[in-house]
Amino acid sequence: MDKKIKWAILSTGRIAHEFTQCLQKHEDSILYAVASRTLRKAEEFKNMYGFEKAYGSYEELVEDPDIDIIYIGTPTTMHYENAKLCLSHKQNVLCEKAVTVNRAQFQVLCDMAKENDVFFMEAMWLPLHPTYIKAKQWIEVGRIGEVQLLKAEHCFEHPYDPTDRGFSKALGAGTILDLGVYCFAFANEMFGSAPDKVNMIGRLGPDGADIDTQVQMLYPTGYAIFTMGYVANTTSNTVIAGPKGKIQYEEIYTGAKHVYLYNEKMEIVETYTEDKDWAGLDYEIESVNECLRKGLKTHPVITWEHTHEMFDIIEVCKEQMGVDYEEYEAL
Ligand SMILES: NC(=O)c1ccc[n+]([C@@H]2O[C@H](COP(=O)([O-])OP(=O)(O)OC[C@H]3O[C@@H](n4cnc5c(N)ncnc54)[C@H](OP(=O)(O)O)[C@@H]3O)[C@@H](O)[C@H]2O)c1
């Protein structure tokens, strides 16, 4: 049996629950510790899933020398401070997306991880999903020719609630940081480069967060268009097209089970189905455990370079939309 990885969860919110439920499926993972800002919540979470330890503050958690890796599942605006705390205590870190609210903060965290010789990664599960990898392989072997168009929708209706992390800028709200990160990484990967030009339009919510946007990105061989928002429901239909055919997904952002390859006559010529009953987070857990066993300090697919390229797009979009996270932008 491979060395088991001792996981600690920092926060007890929605994604912390989802992540822990996935961790339970991985026999090479130990549910070791959980921390909350409130001890009662940490104890409840510990008892619900059978963790060994519960801490009533993030500061106490990072002092524990027996942790192999800390998963940060706090609101996006908190990631920078939380990750700095973990990295400065020489803890390995998997931090939820968006990893920070700006590029400069991400750079500081990369420098800290390097200095402390620890693993650091943004929790971006999408590029690790088998149907995503299959599409990339089809493109690489020329099944659709050069990518000319990538088009996707990532919209769902969400009733307005000023305290919700979807709408509250203090919690890191907005399509750019919440949904855009997936789209930008996806487009860069499928076109195989960073875009030459980025153009975002959209609307801001009452709190000044970008709640409804469309972005066009021009690449050397074509362009990508993403519609993102919390205002109307759409399917997450995604198409990647070239002169020889197209690749189509349904619901890619929740982990598409199927991906279809069409020829130039628009006939399906191949379908790939992922049979495992896994969520996107499962592929992330599997590969992070592997990275730690190998002693890697960065993930070979979700590289810091890729995250930096994504921040180049994020910064342009934030500027075009006039979105600024004010005190949370500080270093
Ligand atoms: N990868 C994915 O598929 C995915 C899906 C959903 C969300 N996310 C990301 O996960 C992060 C958290 O999202 P979520 O939906 O889980 O949020 P959430 O339900 O609001 O939970 C956030 C948790 O963070 C802690 N926290 C620390 N400081 C806080 C503050 N000032 N205000 C509120 N909570 C604070 C709280 O835990 P304690 O009280 O226990 O300390 C809280 O329960 C976001 O960055 C989001 O983008 C990722």
The ligand as an SDF file (V2000), in Angstrom:
LIG
                    3D

 48 52  0  0  0  0  0  0  0  0999 V2000
  -13.5870   23.5490   -6.6280 N   0  0  0  0  0  0  0  0  0  0  0  0
  -14.8790   23.6730   -6.6560 C   0  0  0  0  0  0  0  0  0  0  0  0
  -15.5730   22.9550   -7.3590 O   0  0  0  0  0  0  0  0  0  0  0  0
  -15.5220   24.7140   -5.7990 C   0  0  0  0  0  0  0  0  0  0  0  0
  -16.9020   24.6960   -5.5850 C   0  0  0  0  0  0  0  0  0  0  0  0
  -17.4450   25.6350   -4.7170 C   0  0  0  0  0  0  0  0  0  0  0  0
  -16.6390   26.5880   -4.1120 C   0  0  0  0  0  0  0  0  0  0  0  0
  -15.3040   26.5980   -4.3690 N   0  0  0  0  0  0  0  0  0  0  0  0
  -14.4210   27.6000   -3.7230 C   0  0  0  0  0  0  0  0  0  0  0  0
  -14.3580   27.2920   -2.3300 O   0  0  0  0  0  0  0  0  0  0  0  0
  -14.2700   28.4730   -1.5550 C   0  0  0  0  0  0  0  0  0  0  0  0
  -15.3380   28.4430   -0.4690 C   0  0  0  0  0  0  0  0  0  0  0  0
  -16.6180   28.3490   -1.0380 O   0  0  0  0  0  0  0  0  0  0  0  0
  -17.8640   27.7650   -0.2110 P   0  0  0  0  0  0  0  0  0  0  0  0
  -19.0140   27.7610   -1.1290 O   0  0  0  0  0  0  0  0  0  0  0  0
  -17.4920   26.5160    0.4760 O   0  0  0  0  0  0  0  0  0  0  0  0
  -18.0670   28.9410    0.8730 O   0  0  0  0  0  0  0  0  0  0  0  0
  -18.8500   28.8670    2.2400 P   0  0  0  0  0  0  0  0  0  0  0  0
  -19.8630   27.7750    2.2520 O   0  0  0  0  0  0  0  0  0  0  0  0
  -19.2800   30.2490    2.5410 O   0  0  0  0  0  0  0  0  0  0  0  0
  -17.7380   28.4250    3.3160 O   0  0  0  0  0  0  0  0  0  0  0  0
  -16.6070   29.1800    3.5660 C   0  0  0  0  0  0  0  0  0  0  0  0
  -16.0460   28.8040    4.9410 C   0  0  0  0  0  0  0  0  0  0  0  0
  -14.8690   29.5720    5.1410 O   0  0  0  0  0  0  0  0  0  0  0  0
  -14.7210   29.9120    6.5080 C   0  0  0  0  0  0  0  0  0  0  0  0
  -14.4790   31.3590    6.6240 N   0  0  0  0  0  0  0  0  0  0  0  0
  -13.3120   31.9400    7.0040 C   0  0  0  0  0  0  0  0  0  0  0  0
  -13.4110   33.2630    7.0210 N   0  0  0  0  0  0  0  0  0  0  0  0
  -14.6760   33.5540    6.6580 C   0  0  0  0  0  0  0  0  0  0  0  0
  -15.3890   34.7750    6.5220 C   0  0  0  0  0  0  0  0  0  0  0  0
  -14.8340   35.9580    6.7500 N   0  0  0  0  0  0  0  0  0  0  0  0
  -16.6760   34.7110    6.1350 N   0  0  0  0  0  0  0  0  0  0  0  0
  -17.2800   33.5380    5.8800 C   0  0  0  0  0  0  0  0  0  0  0  0
  -16.6440   32.3350    6.0050 N   0  0  0  0  0  0  0  0  0  0  0  0
  -15.3560   32.3490    6.4000 C   0  0  0  0  0  0  0  0  0  0  0  0
  -15.9700   29.4320    7.2300 C   0  0  0  0  0  0  0  0  0  0  0  0
  -15.6150   28.2370    7.9190 O   0  0  0  0  0  0  0  0  0  0  0  0
  -15.3600   28.2530    9.5110 P   0  0  0  0  0  0  0  0  0  0  0  0
  -16.4330   29.1000   10.0890 O   0  0  0  0  0  0  0  0  0  0  0  0
  -15.4500   26.8470    9.8620 O   0  0  0  0  0  0  0  0  0  0  0  0
  -13.9990   28.8240    9.7750 O   0  0  0  0  0  0  0  0  0  0  0  0
  -16.9520   29.1260    6.1260 C   0  0  0  0  0  0  0  0  0  0  0  0
  -17.8090   28.0610    6.4410 O   0  0  0  0  0  0  0  0  0  0  0  0
  -14.3690   29.6350   -2.5460 C   0  0  0  0  0  0  0  0  0  0  0  0
  -13.0800   30.1270   -2.8030 O   0  0  0  0  0  0  0  0  0  0  0  0
  -14.9550   29.0210   -3.7950 C   0  0  0  0  0  0  0  0  0  0  0  0
  -14.5200   29.6570   -4.9840 O   0  0  0  0  0  0  0  0  0  0  0  0
  -14.7440   25.6770   -5.1760 C   0  0  0  0  0  0  0  0  0  0  0  0
  1  2  1  0
  2  3  2  0
  2  4  1  0
  4  5  1  0
  4 48  2  0
  5  6  2  0
  6  7  1  0
  7  8  2  0
  8  9  1  0
  8 48  1  0
  9 10  1  0
  9 46  1  0
 10 11  1  0
 11 12  1  0
 11 44  1  0
 12 13  1  0
 13 14  1  0
 14 15  2  0
 14 16  1  0
 14 17  1  0
 17 18  1  0
 18 19  2  0
 18 20  1  0
 18 21  1  0
 21 22  1  0
 22 23  1  0
 23 24  1  0
 23 42  1  0
 24 25  1  0
 25 26  1  0
 25 36  1  0
 26 27  1  0
 26 35  1  0
 27 28  2  0
 28 29  1  0
 29 30  1  0
 29 35  2  0
 30 31  1  0
 30 32  2  0
 32 33  1  0
 33 34  2  0
 34 35  1  0
 36 37  1  0
 36 42  1  0
 37 38  1  0
 38 39  2  0
 38 40  1  0
 38 41  1  0
 42 43  1  0
 44 45  1  0
 44 46  1  0
 46 47  1  0
M  CHG  2   8   1  16  -1
M  END
$$$$
